[in-house]
């Protein structure tokens, strides 16, 4: 049995920007997995929680569209989130025919308690940089964000 050599995804040195981004993405995925375990939620439920943390109460339709899941999948996610106490459903005050999903403030604070140190660490790193370095980082991140958005838009059209 012959073993094929492992193909390297990038030909750049191991400390190149693309390789470092790949490592950062991988670390972020692992962090999200661990955060989900700490909050007793799966990846989809964590996406729903993140949406509610950033946007506040919302209708199920709004959440499903933003998170990219079907109505049925969202219903299952909301059932799980309610069961562990992270959200509740209530009548929508602006449309009595519908409901909205409200995040539990204690759950939001618990999640922020886990996320906040990473945000603070990022801010501390940026504070060590001079304005030109911070501008270069911001420009790079904006360009990469646009590249991702463009690719996502292209894939959703296909």
Residue frames as a rotation matrix with the C-alpha (Angstrom) as fourth column:
UNK 1
0.576 0.817 0.000 0.00
0.817 -0.576 0.000 0.00
0.000 0.000 -1.000 0.00
UNK 2
-0.499 -0.776 0.386 1.56
0.758 -0.606 -0.239 3.28
0.420 0.174 0.891 -1.04
UNK 3
0.191 0.478 -0.857 0.99
0.805 -0.576 -0.142 6.41
-0.561 -0.663 -0.495 0.86
UNK 4
0.332 -0.012 0.943 0.42
0.748 -0.606 -0.271 9.55
0.575 0.796 -0.192 -1.15
UNK 5
-0.753 -0.603 -0.263 2.28
0.644 -0.597 -0.478 12.64
0.131 -0.529 0.838 -0.01
UNK 6
0.160 0.805 -0.572 0.13
0.835 -0.419 -0.356 15.21
-0.526 -0.420 -0.739 1.65
UNK 7
-0.114 -0.131 0.985 -0.51
0.784 -0.621 0.008 18.16
0.611 0.773 0.174 -0.63
UNK 8
-0.622 -0.129 -0.772 0.08
0.628 -0.672 -0.393 21.52
-0.468 -0.729 0.499 0.97
UNK 9
0.402 0.906 0.134 -2.82
0.844 -0.310 -0.439 23.92
-0.356 0.289 -0.889 0.44
UNK 10
0.981 -0.124 -0.152 -0.53
-0.159 -0.957 -0.244 26.93
-0.116 0.264 -0.958 0.11
UNK 11
0.516 -0.855 0.048 2.98
0.683 0.377 -0.625 27.22
0.517 0.356 0.779 -1.23
UNK 12
0.437 -0.322 0.840 3.74
-0.390 -0.909 -0.146 30.18
0.810 -0.264 -0.523 1.03
UNK 13
-0.692 -0.706 -0.150 5.97
-0.095 0.295 -0.951 29.84
0.715 -0.644 -0.271 4.09
UNK 14
-0.279 0.613 -0.739 4.23
0.812 0.562 0.160 28.63
0.513 -0.555 -0.654 7.25
UNK 15
-0.384 0.136 -0.913 4.17
0.692 -0.613 -0.382 32.17
-0.612 -0.778 0.141 8.67
UNK 16
-0.923 0.083 0.377 2.62
0.256 -0.600 0.758 33.79
0.289 0.796 0.533 5.58
UNK 17
-0.706 0.699 0.115 -0.61
-0.682 -0.626 -0.380 35.76
-0.193 -0.346 0.918 5.86
UNK 18
0.047 0.789 -0.613 -2.76
-0.765 0.424 0.486 33.07
0.643 0.446 0.623 4.13
UNK 19
-0.280 -0.203 -0.938 -1.35
0.282 0.917 -0.283 30.36
0.918 -0.343 -0.200 6.38
UNK 20
-0.992 -0.076 -0.097 -1.83
0.116 -0.323 -0.939 32.48
0.041 -0.943 0.329 9.48
UNK 21
-0.422 0.906 -0.011 -5.40
-0.902 -0.419 0.099 33.21
0.085 0.052 0.995 8.42
UNK 22
0.044 0.399 -0.916 -6.03
-0.312 0.876 0.367 29.49
0.949 0.270 0.163 7.96
UNK 23
-0.641 -0.359 -0.678 -4.68
0.497 0.478 -0.724 28.89
0.584 -0.802 -0.128 11.47
UNK 24
-0.929 0.347 0.129 -6.82
-0.351 -0.713 -0.608 31.73
-0.119 -0.610 0.784 12.84
UNK 25
-0.120 0.926 -0.358 -9.94
-0.867 0.078 0.492 30.32
0.484 0.369 0.793 11.17
UNK 26
-0.092 0.020 -0.996 -9.18
0.127 0.992 0.008 26.88
0.988 -0.126 -0.094 12.56
UNK 27
-0.909 -0.261 -0.324 -8.66
0.355 -0.082 -0.931 28.30
0.216 -0.962 0.167 16.06
UNK 28
-0.690 0.715 0.112 -11.93
-0.724 -0.678 -0.127 30.23
-0.015 -0.169 0.985 15.75
UNK 29
0.042 0.704 -0.709 -13.79
-0.541 0.612 0.576 27.06
0.840 0.359 0.407 14.75
UNK 30
-0.369 -0.259 -0.892 -12.35
0.507 0.748 -0.427 25.23
0.779 -0.611 -0.145 17.74
UNK 31
-1.000 0.017 0.018 -13.20
-0.025 -0.620 -0.784 28.14
-0.002 -0.784 0.621 20.01
UNK 32
-0.351 0.933 -0.080 -16.79
-0.885 -0.302 0.354 28.16
0.306 0.195 0.932 18.73
UNK 33
0.001 0.310 -0.951 -17.04
-0.056 0.949 0.309 24.41
0.998 0.053 0.019 19.30
UNK 34
-0.680 -0.334 -0.653 -15.85
0.599 0.261 -0.757 24.75
0.424 -0.906 0.022 22.90
UNK 35
-0.904 0.405 0.135 -18.10
-0.425 -0.822 -0.379 27.77
-0.043 -0.400 0.915 23.51
UNK 36
-0.106 0.896 -0.431 -21.05
-0.701 0.239 0.671 25.77
0.705 0.373 0.603 22.20
UNK 37
-0.162 -0.019 -0.987 -20.20
0.419 0.904 -0.086 22.95
0.893 -0.427 -0.138 24.59
UNK 38
-0.933 -0.243 -0.265 -19.95
0.341 -0.367 -0.865 25.39
0.113 -0.898 0.426 27.51
UNK 39
-0.685 0.728 -0.028 -23.34
-0.714 -0.678 -0.175 26.86
-0.146 -0.100 0.984 26.63
UNK 40
-0.561 0.422 0.712 -24.81
0.109 0.891 -0.442 23.40
-0.820 -0.170 -0.546 25.96
UNK 41
0.547 0.706 -0.449 -25.72
-0.380 -0.269 -0.885 24.20
-0.746 0.655 0.121 22.35
UNK 42
0.238 -0.431 0.871 -24.86
0.780 0.619 0.093 22.81
-0.579 0.657 0.483 18.93
UNK 43
-0.746 -0.664 0.058 -23.33
0.564 -0.583 0.585 24.92
-0.354 0.469 0.809 16.11
UNK 44
-0.400 0.674 0.622 -26.70
0.551 -0.365 0.750 25.95
0.732 0.643 -0.225 14.65
UNK 45
0.594 0.636 -0.493 -28.05
0.762 -0.246 0.600 26.92
0.260 -0.732 -0.630 18.06
UNK 46
-0.101 -0.722 -0.684 -24.89
0.754 -0.504 0.421 28.95
-0.649 -0.473 0.596 18.69
UNK 47
-0.823 -0.146 0.548 -25.47
0.523 -0.568 0.635 30.84
0.219 0.810 0.545 15.42
UNK 48
0.167 0.960 0.225 -29.01
0.592 -0.280 0.755 31.61
0.788 0.007 -0.616 16.55
UNK 49
0.538 -0.022 -0.843 -27.73
0.806 -0.278 0.522 32.81
-0.246 -0.960 -0.132 19.93
UNK 50
-0.560 -0.814 -0.154 -25.07
0.696 -0.563 0.446 34.97
-0.450 0.143 0.882 18.27
UNK 51
-0.531 0.447 0.720 -27.73
0.515 -0.505 0.693 36.55
0.673 0.738 0.038 16.04
UNK 52
0.548 0.821 -0.159 -29.94
0.604 -0.256 0.755 37.31
0.579 -0.510 -0.636 19.04
UNK 53
0.213 -0.561 -0.800 -27.00
0.851 -0.295 0.434 38.68
-0.479 -0.773 0.415 21.02
UNK 54
-0.790 -0.600 0.125 -26.13
0.566 -0.635 0.526 41.07
-0.237 0.486 0.841 18.20
UNK 55
-0.765 0.522 0.378 -29.67
0.091 -0.494 0.865 42.03
0.638 0.696 0.330 17.18
UNK 56
-0.765 0.527 0.370 -31.94
-0.556 -0.250 -0.793 41.47
-0.325 -0.812 0.485 20.17
UNK 57
-0.213 0.770 0.602 -35.43
0.072 0.627 -0.776 39.96
-0.974 -0.121 -0.189 19.95
UNK 58
-0.683 -0.026 -0.730 -36.47
-0.707 -0.226 0.670 38.91
-0.183 0.974 0.136 16.46
UNK 59
0.486 0.874 0.011 -39.12
-0.808 0.454 -0.376 36.96
-0.334 0.174 0.926 14.64
UNK 60
0.260 -0.363 0.895 -38.38
0.078 0.932 0.355 33.37
-0.963 -0.023 0.270 13.69
UNK 61
0.834 0.099 0.542 -38.48
0.533 0.103 -0.840 34.27
-0.139 0.990 0.033 9.99
UNK 62
0.810 -0.573 0.125 -35.86
-0.523 -0.802 -0.288 36.97
0.265 0.168 -0.950 10.45
UNK 63
0.245 -0.729 0.639 -33.64
-0.698 0.325 0.638 34.61
-0.673 -0.602 -0.429 12.41
UNK 64
0.486 -0.002 0.874 -34.00
0.351 0.916 -0.194 31.76
-0.800 0.401 0.446 9.89
UNK 65
0.944 -0.121 0.307 -33.05
0.250 -0.344 -0.905 34.04
0.215 0.931 -0.295 7.00
UNK 66
0.633 -0.727 0.267 -30.07
-0.757 -0.654 0.013 35.53
0.165 -0.210 -0.964 8.85
UNK 67
0.083 -0.595 0.800 -28.74
-0.644 0.580 0.499 32.18
-0.761 -0.556 -0.335 10.06
UNK 68
-0.340 -0.206 -0.917 -29.48
-0.926 0.242 0.289 30.37
0.162 0.948 -0.273 6.80
UNK 69
-0.962 0.109 0.251 -31.71
0.029 0.953 -0.301 27.57
-0.272 -0.283 -0.920 8.06
UNK 70
-0.549 0.836 0.000 -35.19
0.201 0.132 0.971 26.37
0.811 0.533 -0.241 7.15
UNK 71
-0.032 0.656 0.754 -38.22
-0.785 -0.483 0.388 27.19
0.619 -0.579 0.531 9.27
UNK 72
0.820 0.374 -0.433 -38.33
-0.112 0.847 0.519 23.59
0.561 -0.377 0.737 10.47
UNK 73
0.041 -0.900 -0.434 -34.67
0.692 0.339 -0.637 23.55
0.721 -0.275 0.637 11.47
UNK 74
-0.608 -0.234 0.758 -35.11
-0.239 -0.857 -0.457 26.85
0.757 -0.459 0.465 13.29
UNK 75
0.447 0.837 0.315 -38.11
-0.647 0.060 0.760 25.52
0.617 -0.544 0.569 15.21
UNK 76
0.701 -0.261 -0.664 -36.00
0.458 0.878 0.138 22.60
0.546 -0.401 0.735 16.42
UNK 77
-0.400 -0.907 0.128 -33.17
0.527 -0.343 -0.778 24.97
0.750 -0.244 0.615 17.36
UNK 78
-0.348 0.336 0.875 -35.54
-0.575 -0.814 0.083 27.27
0.740 -0.475 0.476 19.26
UNK 79
0.762 0.607 -0.224 -37.02
-0.242 0.589 0.771 24.28
0.600 -0.534 0.596 21.09
UNK 80
0.307 -0.738 -0.601 -33.52
0.775 0.560 -0.292 23.26
0.552 -0.376 0.744 22.22
UNK 81
-0.612 -0.576 0.542 -32.56
0.219 -0.782 -0.583 26.82
0.760 -0.238 0.605 23.19
UNK 82
0.121 0.741 0.661 -35.74
-0.677 -0.425 0.601 27.20
0.726 -0.520 0.450 25.24
UNK 83
0.762 0.203 -0.614 -35.20
0.161 0.860 0.485 23.85
0.627 -0.469 0.623 26.93
UNK 84
-0.023 -0.857 -0.515 -31.78
0.924 0.178 -0.338 24.94
0.381 -0.483 0.788 28.25
UNK 85
0.445 0.376 -0.813 -33.08
0.782 -0.605 0.149 28.41
-0.436 -0.702 -0.563 29.16
UNK 86
-0.623 -0.781 -0.035 -31.26
0.650 -0.542 0.533 30.54
-0.435 0.309 0.846 26.59
UNK 87
-0.926 0.362 0.106 -34.37
-0.200 -0.710 0.676 31.97
0.319 0.605 0.730 24.88
UNK 88
-0.490 0.867 0.087 -38.11
0.403 0.314 -0.860 32.28
-0.773 -0.386 -0.504 25.16
UNK 89
-0.699 0.400 0.593 -40.88
0.555 -0.221 0.802 32.89
0.451 0.890 -0.068 22.67
UNK 90
-0.500 0.605 -0.620 -43.32
0.403 -0.471 -0.784 35.71
-0.766 -0.642 -0.008 23.28
UNK 91
0.479 0.746 0.463 -46.07
0.818 -0.186 -0.545 37.45
-0.320 0.640 -0.699 21.39
UNK 92
-0.551 -0.663 0.507 -44.69
0.814 -0.559 0.155 40.03
0.181 0.498 0.848 18.99
UNK 93
-0.237 0.491 -0.838 -45.79
0.554 -0.641 -0.532 43.45
-0.798 -0.590 -0.120 20.31
UNK 94
-0.594 -0.010 -0.805 -45.71
-0.489 -0.789 0.371 44.96
-0.639 0.614 0.464 16.81
UNK 95
-0.345 0.531 -0.774 -47.74
-0.761 0.324 0.561 42.13
0.549 0.783 0.292 15.21
UNK 96
-0.141 0.350 0.926 -50.00
-0.901 0.342 -0.266 40.17
-0.410 -0.872 0.267 17.52
UNK 97
0.834 0.477 -0.278 -50.35
-0.552 0.731 -0.401 37.40
0.012 0.488 0.873 14.91
UNK 98
0.444 -0.755 -0.483 -46.69
0.003 0.540 -0.842 36.44
0.896 0.372 0.242 15.23
UNK 99
0.905 -0.264 -0.334 -44.15
0.382 0.158 0.911 35.65
-0.187 -0.952 0.243 17.90
UNK 100
0.511 -0.851 0.125 -40.63
-0.536 -0.428 -0.727 36.86
0.672 0.304 -0.675 18.52
UNK 101
0.545 -0.468 -0.696 -37.71
0.656 0.754 0.007 35.13
0.522 -0.461 0.718 20.13
UNK 102
0.740 -0.258 0.621 -36.14
-0.499 -0.830 0.250 36.84
0.451 -0.495 -0.743 23.12
UNK 103
-0.061 -0.830 -0.554 -32.68
0.147 0.541 -0.828 35.96
0.987 -0.132 0.089 24.43
UNK 104
0.785 0.217 -0.580 -32.32
0.572 0.104 0.814 35.30
0.237 -0.971 -0.043 28.16
UNK 105
0.742 -0.511 0.433 -30.20
-0.466 -0.858 -0.214 38.17
0.481 -0.043 -0.876 29.57
UNK 106
0.553 -0.554 0.622 -28.34
-0.540 0.331 0.774 35.74
-0.635 -0.764 -0.116 31.86
UNK 107
0.575 -0.313 0.756 -27.41
0.598 0.791 -0.128 33.58
-0.559 0.525 0.642 28.88
UNK 108
0.811 -0.274 0.516 -26.30
0.275 -0.599 -0.752 36.61
0.515 0.752 -0.411 26.91
UNK 109
0.656 -0.585 0.476 -24.08
-0.748 -0.586 0.310 37.74
0.098 -0.560 -0.823 29.78
UNK 110
0.544 -0.443 0.713 -22.68
-0.109 0.805 0.584 34.24
-0.832 -0.395 0.389 30.20
UNK 111
0.660 -0.280 0.698 -21.77
0.745 0.362 -0.560 34.10
-0.096 0.889 0.447 26.52
UNK 112
0.779 -0.372 0.505 -20.27
-0.105 -0.871 -0.479 37.61
0.618 0.320 -0.718 26.59
UNK 113
0.704 -0.533 0.470 -18.21
-0.584 -0.056 0.810 36.61
-0.405 -0.844 -0.351 29.62
UNK 114
0.424 -0.534 0.731 -16.59
0.458 0.823 0.336 33.95
-0.781 0.193 0.594 27.45
UNK 115
0.546 -0.125 0.829 -16.23
0.817 -0.142 -0.559 36.12
0.188 0.982 0.025 24.33
UNK 116
0.997 -0.030 0.070 -15.15
-0.044 -0.978 0.206 39.39
0.062 -0.208 -0.976 25.97
UNK 117
0.455 -0.890 0.023 -11.57
-0.014 0.018 1.000 38.28
-0.891 -0.455 -0.004 26.78
UNK 118
-0.056 -0.450 0.891 -10.88
0.904 0.356 0.236 37.59
-0.424 0.819 0.387 23.10
UNK 119
0.668 0.354 0.654 -12.24
0.614 -0.759 -0.217 40.97
0.419 0.547 -0.724 22.11
UNK 120
0.937 -0.341 -0.074 -10.10
-0.200 -0.700 0.686 42.65
-0.285 -0.628 -0.724 24.77
UNK 121
0.183 -0.913 0.366 -7.01
0.389 0.409 0.826 40.71
-0.903 -0.009 0.430 23.67
UNK 122
0.168 -0.058 0.984 -7.57
0.983 -0.064 -0.171 41.87
0.073 0.996 0.046 20.09
UNK 123
0.910 0.218 0.353 -7.89
0.203 -0.976 0.079 45.46
0.362 -0.001 -0.932 21.25
UNK 124
0.718 -0.693 -0.068 -4.70
-0.104 -0.203 0.974 45.16
-0.688 -0.692 -0.218 23.30
UNK 125
0.004 -0.714 0.700 -2.77
0.803 0.419 0.423 43.84
-0.595 0.561 0.575 20.30
UNK 126
0.391 0.216 0.895 -4.01
0.812 -0.538 -0.226 46.71
0.432 0.815 -0.385 18.15
UNK 127
0.999 -0.003 -0.042 -3.00
0.021 -0.840 0.542 49.21
-0.037 -0.543 -0.839 20.84
UNK 128
0.329 -0.944 0.037 0.63
0.292 0.139 0.946 48.06
-0.898 -0.300 0.322 20.50
UNK 129
-0.058 -0.302 0.952 0.60
0.989 0.110 0.095 49.01
-0.134 0.947 0.292 16.81
UNK 130
-0.762 -0.183 -0.621 1.23
0.121 -0.983 0.141 52.41
-0.636 0.032 0.771 15.35
UNK 131
0.090 0.906 -0.414 -1.52
-0.398 -0.348 -0.849 54.06
-0.913 0.241 0.329 13.27
UNK 132
-0.123 -0.186 -0.975 -0.01
-0.992 0.036 0.118 52.93
0.013 0.982 -0.189 9.94
UNK 133
-0.964 -0.239 -0.114 0.13
-0.233 0.970 -0.062 49.31
0.125 -0.034 -0.992 11.13
UNK 134
-0.505 0.852 0.140 -3.47
0.128 0.234 -0.964 49.45
-0.854 -0.469 -0.227 12.39
UNK 135
0.170 0.542 -0.823 -4.55
-0.754 -0.467 -0.462 50.93
-0.635 0.699 0.329 9.03
UNK 136
-0.528 -0.433 -0.731 -2.74
-0.810 0.516 0.279 48.14
0.256 0.739 -0.623 7.17
UNK 137
-0.957 0.232 0.176 -4.45
0.124 0.871 -0.476 45.50
-0.263 -0.434 -0.862 9.32
UNK 138
-0.154 0.964 -0.219 -7.85
-0.100 -0.235 -0.967 47.15
-0.983 -0.127 0.133 8.82
UNK 139
0.018 0.108 -0.994 -7.31
-0.958 -0.284 -0.048 47.42
-0.288 0.953 0.098 5.05
UNK 140
-0.847 -0.382 -0.369 -6.28
-0.470 0.863 0.185 43.76
0.248 0.330 -0.911 4.84
UNK 141
-0.794 0.582 0.177 -9.28
0.276 0.604 -0.748 42.61
-0.542 -0.545 -0.640 6.88
UNK 142
0.033 0.819 -0.572 -11.70
-0.438 -0.503 -0.745 44.77
-0.898 0.276 0.342 4.86
UNK 143
-0.244 -0.212 -0.947 -10.29
-0.969 0.095 0.228 43.35
0.041 0.973 -0.228 1.62
UNK 144
-0.980 -0.134 -0.148 -10.57
-0.125 0.990 -0.068 39.78
0.155 -0.048 -0.987 2.88
UNK 145
-0.503 0.864 0.029 -14.09
0.105 0.094 -0.990 40.39
-0.858 -0.495 -0.138 4.14
UNK 146
0.122 0.516 -0.848 -15.08
-0.803 -0.451 -0.390 41.68
-0.583 0.729 0.360 0.71
UNK 147
-0.614 -0.403 -0.678 -13.48
-0.733 0.609 0.302 38.63
0.292 0.683 -0.670 -0.93
UNK 148
-0.944 0.306 0.121 -15.51
0.201 0.826 -0.526 36.33
-0.261 -0.472 -0.842 1.33
UNK 149
-0.167 0.939 -0.301 -18.72
-0.159 -0.327 -0.931 38.25
-0.973 -0.108 0.204 0.73
UNK 150
-0.094 0.063 -0.994 -18.14
-0.972 -0.222 0.078 38.16
-0.215 0.973 0.082 -3.01
UNK 151
-0.869 -0.289 -0.402 -17.53
-0.381 0.909 0.168 34.42
0.317 0.299 -0.900 -2.97
UNK 152
-0.752 0.650 0.114 -20.60
0.262 0.453 -0.852 33.80
-0.605 -0.611 -0.510 -0.81
UNK 153
0.004 0.757 -0.653 -22.73
-0.547 -0.545 -0.636 35.89
-0.837 0.360 0.412 -3.14
UNK 154
-0.354 -0.230 -0.907 -21.40
-0.923 0.243 0.298 33.98
0.151 0.942 -0.298 -6.13
UNK 155
-0.991 -0.062 -0.118 -22.11
-0.042 0.985 -0.166 30.61
0.127 -0.159 -0.979 -4.46
UNK 156
-0.489 0.872 0.004 -25.64
0.117 0.070 -0.991 31.57
-0.865 -0.484 -0.136 -3.53
UNK 157
0.048 0.469 -0.882 -26.34
-0.854 -0.438 -0.280 32.47
-0.518 0.767 0.380 -7.18
UNK 158
-0.662 -0.411 -0.627 -25.08
-0.702 0.634 0.325 29.08
0.264 0.655 -0.708 -8.42
